[in-house]
Amino acid sequence: MDSYSCGVTMARFKSVVACVLILSAFAISCTNADSPQSEYGSDADYYMALRSLESRDTETAMRLFRQAAKKGSPAVARRSQEELSHLGSVVERIQNCKALYNTYNDEDALLVLCAELINDREYADVIKYTQNIDVSTCDTQLAYYRCLALYHKRDSRFTQEFFLWCTARPFGEAQNTLLQSIEDADPLIQFRALVFNREDGNAYLQAKQILSEPQKLLPQIASDIGKAFMRGSTQFAANAALLDSAVNEVPQNCAFYLWFYAGRLYEKNGSSVSRIKDRLSHAMQNANDEGQFDNACWYYLNAALKSSAAEAVNEVEQYRTQWHDPFYFDDFFDTLSVRLISEHMWKQYYRVATLIDGYASNETVAKFSYVASQFIEQGYISFNEPTEPIVLTLLSRSLRSGADFYYRLLAATALDVPQADIEKLILSYGNKTERQLNSDYETLMNGYADFGLSEYIYDEWQKYDAFISQDCVVRLAGFLRDCAEKANGNSNTYYEQSIRMASRRLVYPEAQATRELLSLAYPTDYSASVSNAAKQFELPDYMLYALIRSESFFAPTVASHANAIGLTQLMEATAADIARKLKMQDYNLEDPDTNILFGAFYLEEMLRRIEDAPVLGFFAYNGGISRVRSWKKSAALEFSPRKISNDLFLEALPYAETREYGRKLTAASAIYGWLYQNEAPLEIVTNLLGLSK
């Protein structure tokens, strides 16, 4: 067995052992009092087999899995056969894997079979079972198994199939690992490995040599040449010129990459925007699929934006009907929004709001619609016609905000939506998603809860989420929350898993959300600690819950890339200063009580020192109080003689992270206040932003 297979196998083994040892201790506490065996019939054998595995009774587990594989419902029968593939002697495992493949005859079953055969060095069987696969399109792990088997058997087909696997699709760790064992590999494969391993200088030299024969180019090689030219040399203009000179000689399916990287190289060189846009325009014309078109279009629009915001708006008008994935352009529109505001291009902002409706994501359209409405309301834009119908249209469009509570709530505030309609407004959140619901998968997933097998739920949910209903997700997420609470703080993992499951379904629902789903996505974990800290520092509970959810998703030991730690994501230096002020010598930021206490102290300090609307305290918590004061001073000068409202001030902030942070905390505060304190969410939004009523 080679090192890559061994590494994968051992990693999986250690992961399973760790989960069993850590989580099985809590599974018993989550077991329902009434036995569900009679309800589940033959399916019960599967769940009882899993219990037997936990107690290390492999013999009983295998017997029960066999029974469930024969008599269970379709999903349970398959999972039972899959479990059997890992149990017993080598002979038994191989037999069970073959039975799995013979029964289901799909790629997933073939992967399980080949993994076992590779581990047992049954290379001839791997070759036999994979003889009909296409290594250029199948699962890359399956292609790895086939090429590895061909290599070990010194099969004459190895050279051709390994070349195809390495050159016809993205090059990854599997290809790179097998390549280490091969002497005198094809130069094109070696080149791809240089690019993959970021040996940029050598890759660049090889790229120039390969490009000398452009007519022989392959698409993936063309892509890697572009990467090597971008990373391996600072001669950007010269490298772009090389691509220009070769583009008419390469095969048609390679042309996109040469045009695309020529445009990006000219951009890095600081060449004229017209030259950059010309190359990227040709890239769009030569795109081989929708993803390539959108990628080139994104760079094209950003190049236009570097020239001027007005030019970018004109290009949006031209290309809005041609891009394919509206979410792909969200960050471009976020940057465009800031540019238009900072340059006081109010009418152009309104123009974008009208142009992108139906073409950009609901979230982006909601933002532009709401902000444009406020520019009109506050007198930044004037019309030679009554503005009330225009504002009403914009605000109504902003209510349909997809997976964005913030603009939905702002629009509702501006429209003074009656309190009686708020629940429907909030629960209609999300981007409706069609699902092929499958009752067998729901039975499988519900069984994990009914038999107290909490440790299996999250991983299985990730596989079957597309096939189970909202009601099923609510039940499973609620069960995991109950398990976390019964564990008395010994298993915070279940809290995090529960909120992630509920939040994902909230964003991508197949039906209108319920209060129960919303409460699982916006939970009140660590309620005693939150209540005590909020009371001590005179903060609303909902504000502290919103802070924790936005900062850490209630994961008490999470650390950011900047090494901010715990539930409220505090830096060590900040925490040390807080500890000094609270006269605490010893503290642990991974302790929930301590972290919540420190976070509440720091938030209250920011709110008190900022002496303005609470949302500015949120900005200070994220970006630092000095920056916020500087931004506020600059905005006062830029928007003079008008006083900019805080909802528009948020949109003008130069840091995307801080803008999004303010939106998240404002919306989450309103949701928490409505769910748990019976407070009017629109009142919370108004107070947090300091908006006039």
C-alpha positions in Angstrom: 0.0 0.0 0.0 1.5 3.4 -1.0 1.9 6.3 1.5 -1.1 8.2 0.1 -3.6 5.3 0.5 -2.1 4.6 3.9 -2.4 8.2 5.0 -6.0 8.4 3.9 -6.9 5.1 5.6 -5.2 5.9 8.8 -6.7 9.4 8.9 -10.2 8.0 8.5 -9.5 5.3 11.1 -8.2 7.8 13.7 -11.2 10.1 13.0 -13.7 7.3 13.6 -11.9 6.1 16.7 -11.8 9.7 18.1 -15.5 10.3 17.4 -16.5 7.0 19.1 -14.3 7.5 22.1 -15.3 11.2 22.6 -18.9 11.2 21.6 -20.3 7.8 22.5 -20.1 8.7 26.1 -22.9 11.1 25.5 -25.0 9.0 23.1 -26.7 7.1 26.0 -27.9 10.3 27.6 -29.7 11.1 24.3 -31.5 7.8 24.0 -35.3 8.0 24.0 -37.0 6.4 27.0 -39.3 4.3 24.8 -37.7 1.7 22.6 -38.2 2.5 18.9 -37.4 -1.0 17.7 -40.9 -2.0 17.0 -41.6 1.2 15.0 -38.5 0.6 12.8 -39.0 -3.1 12.1 -36.1 -4.6 10.2 -34.4 -1.2 10.0 -33.8 -1.4 13.8 -31.1 -4.0 13.2 -28.9 -1.3 11.6 -29.1 1.0 14.5 -28.6 -1.8 17.0 -25.6 -2.9 15.0 -24.1 0.6 15.4 -24.6 0.3 19.1 -22.9 -3.0 19.1 -19.9 -1.4 17.3 -19.7 1.2 20.1 -19.4 -1.6 22.7 -16.9 -3.3 20.4 -19.1 -6.3 19.8 -18.2 -6.8 16.1 -19.7 -10.2 15.7 -23.1 -9.0 16.8 -22.8 -5.9 14.7 -22.0 -7.9 11.6 -24.9 -10.2 12.1 -27.3 -7.3 12.6 -25.9 -5.4 9.6 -26.4 -8.5 7.4 -30.0 -8.7 8.5 -30.6 -5.0 7.8 -28.9 -5.3 4.4 -31.4 -8.0 3.4 -34.6 -6.8 4.9 -34.2 -3.1 5.6 -35.6 -0.1 3.7 -33.5 1.0 0.7 -31.4 3.7 2.5 -30.8 1.6 5.6 -30.0 -1.5 3.6 -27.3 0.3 1.7 -25.8 1.9 4.8 -25.7 -1.6 6.4 -23.9 -3.1 3.4 -21.5 -0.1 3.5 -20.8 -0.7 7.2 -20.1 -4.4 6.5 -17.5 -3.4 4.0 -15.3 -2.3 6.9 -15.7 -5.2 9.2 -14.4 -8.8 9.5 -11.4 -10.5 8.0 -9.8 -9.5 4.7 -11.8 -12.1 2.9 -15.0 -11.0 4.5 -14.4 -7.4 3.8 -13.6 -8.0 0.1 -16.7 -10.2 -0.2 -18.9 -7.5 1.4 -17.4 -4.8 -0.8 -18.1 -6.9 -3.9 -21.6 -7.5 -2.7 -22.1 -3.8 -2.2 -20.9 -3.1 -5.8 -22.9 -5.9 -7.3 -26.0 -4.7 -5.6 -25.7 -1.0 -6.4 -23.3 -0.8 -9.3 -22.5 2.9 -9.0 -19.4 5.0 -8.5 -19.7 5.3 -4.7 -19.9 1.5 -4.3 -17.0 1.1 -6.7 -14.9 3.5 -4.6 -15.5 1.5 -1.5 -14.6 -1.7 -3.3 -11.4 -0.3 -4.8 -10.3 1.2 -1.5 -10.5 -2.2 0.1 -8.8 -4.0 -2.8 -6.0 -1.4 -2.8 -5.5 -1.8 0.9 -5.2 -5.6 0.4 -3.0 -5.1 -2.7 -5.4 -6.9 -4.9 -4.3 -4.8 -7.9 -5.6 -7.2 -10.6 -9.1 -7.0 -9.2 -8.9 -3.2 -9.1 -8.0 -3.1 -12.8 -10.8 -5.5 -13.6 -13.5 -3.6 -11.8 -12.3 -0.2 -13.2 -11.9 -1.2 -16.8 -14.9 0.8 -18.0 -14.2 4.1 -16.1 -12.9 7.2 -17.8 -10.0 8.6 -15.7 -10.5 12.1 -17.2 -14.1 12.4 -15.8 -14.6 9.9 -13.0 -14.1 10.6 -9.3 -10.4 11.5 -9.0 -9.9 9.1 -6.1 -11.2 6.3 -8.3 -8.8 7.3 -11.1 -6.0 7.2 -8.5 -6.9 3.7 -7.5 -6.9 2.5 -11.2 -3.6 4.2 -12.1 -2.0 2.9 -8.9 -3.1 -0.6 -9.7 -1.9 -0.3 -13.3 1.5 1.0 -12.0 2.0 -1.9 -9.6 1.0 -4.5 -12.1 3.3 -2.8 -14.7 0.4 -2.8 -17.1 1.1 -1.4 -20.5 -2.0 0.9 -20.2 -0.5 2.8 -17.3 1.5 5.4 -19.3 -1.5 6.4 -21.4 -4.1 6.5 -18.6 -1.8 8.2 -16.1 -1.1 10.9 -18.7 -4.8 11.4 -19.4 -5.6 11.6 -15.7 -2.8 14.1 -15.1 -3.5 16.4 -18.1 -7.2 16.3 -18.8 -8.4 17.5 -15.4 -7.3 19.6 -12.4 -4.0 18.4 -11.0 -4.2 17.6 -7.3 -2.6 15.8 -4.4 -3.5 12.3 -5.6 -1.7 12.8 -9.0 1.2 14.5 -7.3 1.6 11.6 -4.8 1.7 8.9 -7.4 4.1 10.9 -9.6 6.7 10.7 -6.8 7.1 6.9 -7.5 7.5 7.3 -11.3 10.8 7.8 -13.0 10.9 9.7 -16.4 7.3 10.9 -16.3 6.1 12.8 -19.2 7.4 16.4 -19.2 3.9 17.8 -19.3 3.0 15.9 -16.1 6.2 17.1 -14.4 5.3 20.7 -15.4 1.9 20.4 -13.9 3.5 19.1 -10.7 5.8 22.2 -10.6 2.8 24.4 -10.9 0.9 22.5 -8.2 3.8 22.6 -5.8 4.3 26.3 -6.4 7.8 25.8 -7.8 7.1 29.0 -9.7 10.5 29.7 -11.1 11.1 26.3 -12.7 7.4 26.1 -13.8 7.9 29.4 -15.6 10.9 28.2 -17.5 9.0 25.0 -18.5 5.9 27.0 -19.5 7.9 29.1 -22.0 9.3 26.0 -23.6 5.9 24.3 -23.8 4.3 27.4 -25.4 6.9 27.2 -28.2 4.7 24.5 -29.7 1.2 26.1 -29.3 -0.6 23.8 -31.7 0.0 20.8 -29.3 -1.4 22.6 -26.3 -4.1 21.0 -24.0 -6.6 23.0 -22.1 -5.3 22.2 -18.6 -1.8 22.8 -19.7 -2.8 26.2 -21.1 -4.3 27.1 -17.8 -1.1 26.1 -15.9 1.0 28.1 -18.4 -1.1 31.1 -17.5 -0.6 30.5 -13.7 3.2 30.0 -14.2 3.4 33.3 -16.2 1.5 35.1 -13.4 3.6 33.7 -10.5 7.0 32.8 -11.8 8.1 36.1 -13.4 7.6 39.8 -13.0 7.9 40.4 -16.8 4.1 40.7 -17.0 3.9 42.6 -20.3 6.4 40.4 -22.1 4.6 37.3 -20.8 1.2 38.7 -22.0 2.7 39.4 -25.4 3.8 35.7 -25.6 0.3 34.6 -25.0 -1.0 37.1 -27.5 1.4 35.8 -30.2 0.4 32.2 -29.6 -3.4 32.5 -29.2 -4.2 32.1 -32.9 -2.2 28.9 -33.1 -3.5 27.0 -30.2 -6.5 24.5 -30.4 -9.8 26.3 -30.0 -10.5 24.8 -26.5 -7.3 26.4 -25.3 -7.9 29.9 -26.5 -9.8 31.0 -23.5 -6.9 30.5 -21.2 -4.5 32.5 -23.3 -6.9 35.4 -23.7 -7.8 35.3 -20.0 -4.3 35.2 -18.6 -3.1 37.8 -21.1 -5.7 40.2 -19.7 -4.7 39.5 -16.1 -1.0 39.9 -16.9 -1.6 43.2 -18.6 -3.6 44.2 -15.5 -0.7 43.3 -13.3 1.6 45.3 -15.5 -0.6 48.4 -15.2 -1.4 48.5 -18.9 -4.3 50.4 -20.3 -7.8 49.4 -19.2 -8.8 49.1 -22.9 -6.1 46.5 -23.5 -7.1 44.5 -20.5 -10.8 44.6 -21.4 -10.0 43.6 -25.0 -8.3 40.4 -23.8 -10.9 39.6 -21.3 -13.7 40.2 -23.8 -12.0 37.7 -26.2 -11.8 35.3 -23.2 -15.6 35.6 -22.7 -16.1 34.9 -26.4 -13.9 31.8 -26.2 -15.3 30.5 -22.9 -15.8 26.7 -22.9 -18.5 26.8 -20.2 -20.5 29.2 -18.0 -18.0 29.2 -15.2 -15.2 30.4 -17.5 -17.5 33.1 -18.9 -18.4 34.4 -15.5 -14.8 34.3 -14.3 -13.6 36.4 -17.3 -16.6 38.7 -16.9 -15.8 39.3 -13.2 -12.3 40.4 -14.1 -13.6 42.5 -17.0 -16.1 44.4 -14.7 -13.4 45.0 -12.1 -11.0 46.3 -14.8 -13.7 48.7 -15.9 -14.2 49.8 -12.2 -10.5 50.6 -11.9 -11.0 53.0 -14.8 -14.1 54.7 -13.4 -17.3 53.8 -11.6 -19.3 55.3 -14.5 -17.6 53.0 -16.9 -18.3 50.0 -14.7 -22.0 50.9 -14.5 -22.1 51.0 -18.3 -20.5 47.6 -18.6 -23.0 46.2 -16.0 -25.7 47.4 -18.4 -24.1 45.5 -21.3 -23.3 42.3 -19.5 -26.0 41.9 -16.9 -28.1 39.6 -19.3 -25.1 37.5 -20.2 -23.6 36.3 -16.9 -24.9 33.0 -15.4 -24.3 32.8 -11.6 -25.5 36.0 -10.0 -23.9 35.2 -6.7 -20.5 35.2 -8.4 -20.7 39.0 -8.7 -21.7 39.9 -5.2 -18.3 41.1 -4.2 -17.9 43.2 -7.3 -21.2 44.9 -6.6 -20.1 45.5 -3.0 -17.0 47.3 -4.2 -19.0 49.2 -6.8 -21.4 50.3 -4.1 -18.7 51.8 -2.0 -17.1 53.6 -5.0 -20.4 55.1 -6.1 -21.1 56.4 -2.6 -17.6 57.7 -2.0 -17.7 59.6 -5.3 -21.2 60.9 -4.6 -22.6 59.3 -7.7 -26.1 59.1 -6.3 -28.0 58.9 -9.6 -25.7 56.2 -10.9 -26.4 54.3 -7.7 -30.1 54.4 -8.5 -29.4 53.5 -12.1 -27.6 50.3 -10.9 -30.5 49.4 -8.6 -32.8 49.5 -11.6 -30.4 47.7 -14.0 -29.6 44.7 -11.9 -33.1 43.7 -10.8 -33.6 40.2 -12.1 -29.9 39.7 -12.9 -27.9 40.1 -9.7 -28.5 38.1 -6.5 -31.5 39.0 -4.4 -29.2 40.1 -1.6 -27.4 42.5 -3.9 -30.6 43.9 -5.5 -32.0 44.4 -2.0 -29.0 46.4 -0.9 -28.9 48.7 -4.0 -32.7 49.1 -3.8 -32.7 50.1 -0.1 -29.7 52.4 -0.3 -31.0 54.1 -3.5 -34.4 54.7 -1.8 -32.6 56.5 1.1 -30.6 58.6 -1.2 -33.9 59.8 -2.7 -35.6 60.1 0.7 -32.8 62.1 2.2 -32.5 64.5 -0.8 -29.3 63.3 -2.4 -31.2 62.5 -5.6 -33.9 64.7 -7.1 -36.4 63.9 -9.9 -38.8 66.0 -12.0 -41.6 63.7 -10.9 -43.1 62.6 -7.5 -40.5 60.4 -5.7 -42.9 58.6 -3.4 -43.8 55.9 -6.0 -40.2 55.4 -6.9 -39.2 55.0 -3.2 -42.1 52.6 -2.6 -41.0 50.5 -5.5 -37.4 50.3 -4.3 -38.3 49.5 -0.7 -40.8 46.8 -1.8 -38.1 45.2 -3.9 -35.7 45.3 -0.9 -38.2 43.3 1.1 -37.5 40.4 -1.3 -33.9 40.1 0.0 -33.3 36.4 -0.3 -31.0 35.3 2.5 -30.5 38.7 4.1 -32.4 39.9 7.1 -30.7 43.2 7.3 -32.1 45.0 4.2 -35.4 43.2 4.7 -35.7 44.7 8.2 -34.5 48.2 7.1 -37.0 48.2 4.2 -39.8 47.1 6.6 -38.7 49.9 9.0 -38.9 52.5 6.2 -42.2 51.2 5.1 -43.5 51.1 8.7 -44.7 47.5 8.2 -47.4 46.7 10.8 -46.3 44.5 13.7 -48.9 41.9 12.7 -47.0 41.3 9.4 -43.6 41.0 10.8 -43.6 37.3 11.5 -44.5 36.5 7.9 -41.8 38.9 6.7 -39.1 37.3 8.8 -40.1 33.7 8.1 -40.2 34.3 4.3 -36.4 34.6 4.5 -34.0 32.6 2.3 -33.4 31.5 -1.3 -36.1 28.9 -2.0 -34.5 25.7 -3.1 -36.1 22.8 -4.9 -35.4 19.4 -3.2 -36.0 15.9 -4.3 -37.3 14.7 -0.9 -36.8 11.0 -0.2 -38.7 9.3 2.6 -36.1 6.6 2.9 -33.4 9.1 3.7 -35.7 10.7 6.2 -36.3 7.4 7.9 -32.6 6.8 8.0 -31.8 10.2 9.5 -34.7 10.0 12.0 -33.5 6.7 13.2 -30.2 8.1 14.4 -32.1 10.4 16.7 -34.6 7.8 17.8 -31.9 5.3 18.7 -29.7 8.0 20.4 -26.9 7.8 17.9 -26.1 11.5 18.0 -22.6 11.1 16.8 -23.7 10.0 13.3 -26.2 12.7 12.6 -24.0 15.6 11.4 -21.9 13.6 8.9 -24.9 11.8 7.5 -26.8 15.1 7.2 -24.0 16.5 5.0 -24.6 13.6 2.6 -28.4 13.6 2.6 -29.4 17.2 3.3 -30.7 17.6 -0.3 -33.2 14.8 0.2 -34.7 15.5 3.6 -37.4 18.0 4.6 -37.3 21.0 6.8 -39.3 19.2 9.4 -36.7 16.5 9.5 -33.8 19.0 9.8 -35.6 20.8 12.6 -36.1 17.5 14.5 -32.4 16.5 14.0 -31.0 19.9 14.9 -33.2 20.0 18.0 -32.1 16.6 19.0 -28.5 17.6 18.8 -29.2 20.6 20.9 -30.9 18.5 23.5 -27.8 16.2 23.6 -25.5 19.1 24.1 -27.6 20.3 27.0 -27.7 16.9 28.6 -23.9 16.6 28.3 -23.6 19.6 30.7 -21.0 21.4 28.7 -18.9 18.3 28.0 -19.8 18.2 24.3 -20.1 21.7 22.8 -19.7 20.1 19.3 -23.4 19.3 19.2 -24.3 23.0 19.8 -22.2 24.0 16.7 -23.6 21.1 14.6 -27.2 22.0 15.5 -26.8 25.7 14.6 -25.1 24.9 11.3 -27.8 22.5 10.2 -30.6 24.9 11.0 -28.8 27.9 9.5 -28.2 26.2 6.2 -31.8 25.2 5.9 -32.9 28.7 6.8 -30.8 30.1 3.9 -31.9 27.4 1.4 -35.4 26.4 2.4 -37.9 24.4 0.3 -40.8 25.9 2.3 -41.4 28.9 4.5 -39.4 28.8 7.7 -40.9 28.2 11.1 -40.2 29.9 14.4 -38.8 26.6 15.6 -36.2 26.5 12.7 -35.4 30.1 13.3 -34.8 29.5 17.1 -32.4 26.6 16.2 -30.5 28.9 13.8 -30.5 31.7 16.4 -30.1 29.8 19.7 -29.6 31.0 23.3 -26.7 28.7 24.2 -24.9 29.6 27.5 -28.0 31.5 28.6 -27.0 31.8 32.2 -23.6 33.3 31.3 -25.1 35.7 28.8 -27.8 36.8 31.2 -25.3 37.5 34.0 -22.9 39.3 31.8 -25.6 41.4 30.1 -27.0 42.4 33.5 -23.6 43.3 34.9 -22.8 45.6 32.0 -26.3 46.8 31.3 -26.6 45.3 27.8 -29.7 43.8 26.2 -29.4 40.0 26.1 -30.3 40.1 22.4 -27.2 42.2 21.7 -24.8 39.8 23.4 -26.4 36.8 21.7 -26.0 38.5 18.4 -22.4 39.2 19.1 -21.6 35.6 20.0 -23.5 34.1 17.0 -21.8 36.5 14.6 -18.3 36.1 16.0 -18.1 32.3 16.7 -21.4 30.5 15.9 -21.3 29.5 19.5 -18.1 27.5 19.2 -16.2 28.2 22.5 -12.7 27.1 21.4 -12.7 28.5 17.8 -9.7 30.7 16.9 -9.6 33.0 13.9 -6.7 33.4 11.4 -5.7 36.4 13.4 -5.8 34.3 16.6 -8.9 35.9 18.1 -10.2 33.3 20.5 -13.5 31.9 21.8 -17.2 32.8 21.8 -16.7 36.6 21.5 -13.4 36.4 19.5 -11.0 38.4 21.6 -7.4 38.9 20.9 -4.9 38.0 23.6 -3.8 41.7 24.0 -7.4 42.9 24.3 -8.2 40.1 26.8 -5.2 41.0 28.9 -6.3 44.6 29.1 -9.8 43.6 30.1 -8.5 41.2 32.7 -6.5 44.0 34.2 -9.5 46.3 34.4 -11.6 43.5 35.9 -8.7 42.7 38.3 -8.6 39.0 37.1 -5.1 37.5 37.1 -5.9 34.1 35.8 -8.3 33.5 33.0 -8.9 31.2 30.0 -10.5 32.6 26.9 -11.8 29.1 25.9 -13.9 29.0 29.0 -17.4 30.2 28.0 -18.2 32.1 31.2 -14.9 34.0 31.0 -15.1 34.8 27.3 -18.7 36.0 27.5 -17.8 38.2 30.5 -14.8 39.7 28.7 -16.8 40.2 25.5 -19.7 41.9 27.2 -17.2 44.2 29.0 -15.5 45.1 25.8 -18.7 45.7 23.9 -20.1 47.9 26.6 -16.8 49.9 26.7 -17.0 50.5 22.9 -20.6 51.5 23.1 -19.9 54.0 25.9 -16.8 55.5 24.4 -18.3 55.9 20.9 -21.1 58.2 22.2 -23.3 57.5 19.2 -25.7 54.9 17.9 -25.0 51.3 19.1 -24.1 50.2 15.6 -21.0 52.4 15.8 -20.0 50.4 18.9 -20.3 47.2 16.7 -18.0 48.8 14.2 -15.5 49.7 16.9 -15.6 46.1 18.3 -14.7 44.8 14.9 -12.5 47.5 13.4 -11.2 49.5 16.4 -12.5 52.7 17.9 -9.9 55.0 16.4 -10.8 53.9 12.9 -14.5 54.4 13.5 -13.9 57.9 14.8 -11.7 58.7 11.8 -14.3 57.3 9.4 -17.1 59.3 11.1 -15.1 62.5 10.9 -14.3 61.9 7.2 -18.0 61.1 6.4 -19.1 64.3 8.2 -16.8 66.3 5.8 -17.7 64.4 2.7 -21.4 64.6 3.1 -21.6 68.1 4.5 -23.8 70.0 4.9 -26.1 67.0 5.3 -25.6 64.7 8.3 -25.2 61.2 6.9 -27.6 58.6 8.5 -25.9 55.6 10.1 -27.5 53.2 7.6 -25.8 55.1 4.8 -22.6 55.5 6.8 -22.4 51.8 7.1 -22.4 51.5 3.3 -19.6 54.0 3.0 -17.2 52.2 5.3 -13.9 51.3 3.5 -13.7 47.8 5.1 -16.0 45.1 3.7 -15.6 43.0 6.9 -16.8 45.8 9.1 -19.7 46.6 6.8 -20.9 43.0 6.9 -20.2 42.8 10.7 -22.6 45.8 11.3 -25.3 44.2 9.1 -25.0 40.8 10.8 -25.1 42.2 14.4 -28.0 44.6 13.7 -30.1 41.9 12.0 -29.3 39.2 14.6 -30.1 41.6 17.5 -33.5 42.2 15.9 -34.2 38.5 15.4 -33.1 37.6 19.0 -35.2 40.4 20.5 -38.2 39.3 18.6 -37.8 35.6 19.2 -37.0 35.6 22.9 -37.9 39.0 24.4 -41.0 39.7 22.4 -39.6 43.0 21.4 -40.5 44.7 18.1 -37.7 44.0 15.6 -38.2 47.2 13.7 -37.8 49.2 17.0 -34.5 47.4 17.7 -33.2 48.2 14.2 -34.3 51.9 14.6 -32.5 52.1 18.0 -29.3 50.4 17.0 -28.9 52.5 13.9 -30.1 55.7 15.5 -32.6 56.3 12.7 -35.3 58.9 13.0 -38.7 57.5 13.7 
